[in-house]
Amino acid sequence: MVKENKATRTRQVQFRMDPDKVKRLLAAIAYDDNMHSMADLFNKAADEYLKKQEENGGKGNGK
């Protein structure tokens, strides 16, 4: 049995979202060849958000 390194393991996140929005997102993902899951979508959005924050010097929320 291989021991997993907990420091590099991905984390599971849970949150609530409007059911209609979830349904629309899942439908959009189904037709997007570059997106395979909700996790892919949110990881991409998080990367883009963090990149924008770094470009702003980590100040504010870009508004």
KAQUI-V944470 format. One record per residue. N is the residue number from 1. RES is the residue in one small letter. SS is DSSP state (h for helix, s for strand, l for the rest). PHI is phi in whole degrees, 0 to 359 (999 if undefined). PSI is psi in whole degrees, -180 to 180 (NA if undefined). Layout:
[[N	RES	SS	PHI	PSI] [N	RES	SS	PHI	PSI]]
This chain:
[[1	m	l	999	131] [2	v	l	271	130] [3	k	l	278	130] [4	e	l	275	139] [5	n	l	277	110] [6	k	l	294	-24] [7	a	l	291	-29] [8	t	l	254	0] [9	r	l	288	141] [10	t	l	292	155] [11	r	l	254	145] [12	q	l	268	136] [13	v	l	236	139] [14	q	l	234	138] [15	f	l	207	169] [16	r	l	257	144] [17	m	l	215	147] [18	d	l	308	130] [19	p	h	303	-36] [20	d	h	294	-39] [21	k	h	295	-41] [22	v	h	300	-46] [23	k	h	299	-43] [24	r	h	293	-40] [25	l	h	296	-45] [26	l	h	298	-39] [27	a	h	294	-42] [28	a	h	295	-41] [29	i	h	296	-38] [30	a	h	301	-30] [31	y	l	259	4] [32	d	l	256	112] [33	d	l	294	-21] [34	n	l	268	-6] [35	m	l	236	130] [36	h	l	246	-17] [37	s	l	198	169] [38	m	h	299	-37] [39	a	h	299	-44] [40	d	h	300	-44] [41	l	h	300	-49] [42	f	h	287	-33] [43	n	h	295	-42] [44	k	h	296	-45] [45	a	h	298	-40] [46	a	h	295	-43] [47	d	h	299	-45] [48	e	h	295	-41] [49	y	h	297	-47] [50	l	h	295	-38] [51	k	h	298	-43] [52	k	h	296	-40] [53	q	h	297	-42] [54	e	h	295	-38] [55	e	h	294	-30] [56	n	l	273	5] [57	g	l	75	20] [58	g	l	75	16] [59	k	l	259	132] [60	g	l	66	-168] [61	n	l	244	22] [62	g	l	83	5] [63	k	l	270	NA]]
